[in-house]
Amino acid sequence: MRSRTRLPAWCALAVATLASPILSMEASSRPGWAPLPLGCAPSRSRTPPEEATAWIERGSSPVAEPRATAAAPAAPAPAEPSAWELAGQLASFTPATGRARSQHFTGEMEAEVRINAAAAPYPALGPARSLPPGAALVELHYPAGSSDPATLLAMVKRAAGYDPDGGNWEYLVLTPQGTSTHRGALPLCKRCHADAPHDHLFGGPR
């Protein structure tokens, strides 16, 4: 497997735009594993925050499918921000990767991935190994050199039947306090992770 998987250019743009409202509001690792390549090296996104929800919710990229006209039907509004049920457990999540420059957002932030006990096999996954329901992974994103995360991206494996064609993963965009601003089988997240080598996850180099 290649040590770093390159994803479509719209992937990083998608996450940057999705989490931009959060970023505007909020101004020890395992040896031998590289950080999650959960995105791609992007060009700087200039998509206004208010445009984020429309294309995230319908699952299309602003690069491949820009807004057509003002007469286009409005996309459904996202759910109101709410506390993530696992937010209180974040302190017990353990580091699964070292901290390094993230490929999400504008490519200028640093990130590390932390996991709960159910996700312990990560990132040592393989063709016949997947994570069980209840497994949770959180990627914390920091301004370079900062010790305080600016935003969090999470994945939680749900029970069989939640979203079979997406590996039954739920995706979340969270504030540092654990409030979810977007969650569910988010179409753009699913499209990126459909290219992952094992169980819709991107692991470290083999």
Order of alpha helices (4+ residues) and beta strands (2+ residues): alpha-alpha-beta-beta-beta-beta-beta-beta-beta-beta-alpha
